Each structure stands twice: as C-alpha cells, then as structure tokens.
Amino acid sequence: GRCRRLAKDWEKSIASAEAWIYVAHIRLLTRRLARA
C-alpha cells in the first residue's frame, strides 16, 4: 500500500543522495590530483 510506496521513494532518494555525494568526492579528488 501507501507505506511501501513511501519506503520505495525514500530508498530512491537515499540512493540518489549517495550517488551525488560520490560524484562530489570524485570531483574533489580529481581537482586535487590536477593541482598536484
């Protein structure tokens, strides 16, 4: 029902937030490597 759909949306938003953080970390790392 509704609870399950909410849980699925929550999982999706967490997954996208984790992906965004991952991308941000990679950008930081590449910037550091480019500077070195």
TIRO-2110 file (N, C-alpha, C; in Angstrom, 1 decimal):
// TIRO-2110
0.8, -1.2, 0.0, N, 1, A
0.0, 0.0, 0.0, CA, 1, A
0.8, 1.3, 0.0, C, 1, A
0.3, 2.3, 0.7, N, 2, A
1.0, 3.6, 0.7, CA, 2, A
2.3, 3.5, 1.4, C, 2, A
2.4, 2.8, 2.5, N, 3, A
3.7, 2.7, 3.3, CA, 3, A
4.8, 2.2, 2.4, C, 3, A
4.5, 1.1, 1.6, N, 4, A
5.5, 0.5, 0.8, CA, 4, A
6.0, 1.5, -0.3, C, 4, A
5.0, 2.2, -0.9, N, 5, A
5.4, 3.2, -1.9, CA, 5, A
6.3, 4.3, -1.3, C, 5, A
6.0, 4.7, -0.1, N, 6, A
6.8, 5.7, 0.6, CA, 6, A
8.2, 5.2, 0.8, C, 6, A
8.3, 4.0, 1.3, N, 7, A
9.6, 3.4, 1.5, CA, 7, A
10.4, 3.3, 0.2, C, 7, A
9.7, 3.0, -0.9, N, 8, A
10.5, 2.9, -2.1, CA, 8, A
11.0, 4.3, -2.5, C, 8, A
10.2, 5.3, -2.4, N, 9, A
10.6, 6.7, -2.7, CA, 9, A
11.8, 7.1, -1.8, C, 9, A
11.7, 6.7, -0.6, N, 10, A
12.7, 7.0, 0.4, CA, 10, A
14.0, 6.4, 0.0, C, 10, A
14.0, 5.1, -0.4, N, 11, A
15.2, 4.4, -0.9, CA, 11, A
15.8, 5.0, -2.1, C, 11, A
14.9, 5.5, -3.0, N, 12, A
15.3, 6.1, -4.2, CA, 12, A
16.1, 7.4, -3.9, C, 12, A
15.5, 8.2, -3.0, N, 13, A
16.1, 9.5, -2.7, CA, 13, A
17.4, 9.3, -1.9, C, 13, A
17.5, 8.3, -1.1, N, 14, A
18.8, 8.0, -0.4, CA, 14, A
19.8, 7.6, -1.4, C, 14, A
19.4, 6.7, -2.4, N, 15, A
20.4, 6.3, -3.4, CA, 15, A
20.9, 7.4, -4.2, C, 15, A
20.0, 8.3, -4.6, N, 16, A
20.4, 9.5, -5.4, CA, 16, A
21.3, 10.4, -4.6, C, 16, A
21.0, 10.6, -3.3, N, 17, A
21.9, 11.4, -2.4, CA, 17, A
23.3, 10.8, -2.3, C, 17, A
23.3, 9.5, -2.2, N, 18, A
24.6, 8.8, -2.1, CA, 18, A
25.4, 8.9, -3.4, C, 18, A
24.7, 8.8, -4.5, N, 19, A
25.3, 9.0, -5.8, CA, 19, A
25.9, 10.4, -5.9, C, 19, A
25.1, 11.4, -5.5, N, 20, A
25.6, 12.8, -5.6, CA, 20, A
26.8, 13.0, -4.7, C, 20, A
26.8, 12.4, -3.5, N, 21, A
28.0, 12.6, -2.6, CA, 21, A
29.2, 11.9, -3.3, C, 21, A
29.0, 10.7, -3.9, N, 22, A
30.1, 10.0, -4.5, CA, 22, A
30.7, 10.8, -5.7, C, 22, A
29.8, 11.4, -6.5, N, 23, A
30.3, 12.3, -7.6, CA, 23, A
31.1, 13.5, -7.0, C, 23, A
30.5, 14.1, -5.9, N, 24, A
31.2, 15.2, -5.3, CA, 24, A
32.6, 14.9, -4.9, C, 24, A
32.7, 13.7, -4.2, N, 25, A
34.0, 13.2, -3.8, CA, 25, A
35.0, 13.0, -4.9, C, 25, A
34.5, 12.4, -6.0, N, 26, A
35.4, 12.2, -7.2, CA, 26, A
35.8, 13.5, -7.8, C, 26, A
34.9, 14.5, -7.8, N, 27, A
35.3, 15.8, -8.3, CA, 27, A
36.4, 16.5, -7.4, C, 27, A
36.3, 16.3, -6.1, N, 28, A
37.3, 16.9, -5.2, CA, 28, A
38.6, 16.2, -5.5, C, 28, A
38.6, 14.8, -5.6, N, 29, A
39.8, 14.1, -5.8, CA, 29, A
40.5, 14.5, -7.1, C, 29, A
39.7, 14.6, -8.2, N, 30, A
40.3, 14.9, -9.4, CA, 30, A
40.9, 16.3, -9.4, C, 30, A
40.2, 17.2, -8.7, N, 31, A
40.8, 18.6, -8.6, CA, 31, A
42.1, 18.6, -7.9, C, 31, A
42.2, 17.8, -6.8, N, 32, A
43.4, 17.7, -6.0, CA, 32, A
44.5, 17.1, -6.9, C, 32, A
44.2, 16.0, -7.6, N, 33, A
45.2, 15.4, -8.5, CA, 33, A
45.7, 16.3, -9.6, C, 33, A
44.7, 17.1, -10.1, N, 34, A
45.1, 18.1, -11.2, CA, 34, A
46.1, 19.1, -10.6, C, 34, A
45.9, 19.5, -9.4, N, 35, A
46.7, 20.5, -8.8, CA, 35, A
48.1, 20.0, -8.5, C, 35, A
48.2, 18.7, -8.0, N, 36, A
49.5, 18.2, -7.7, CA, 36, A
50.4, 18.0, -8.9, C, 36, A
END
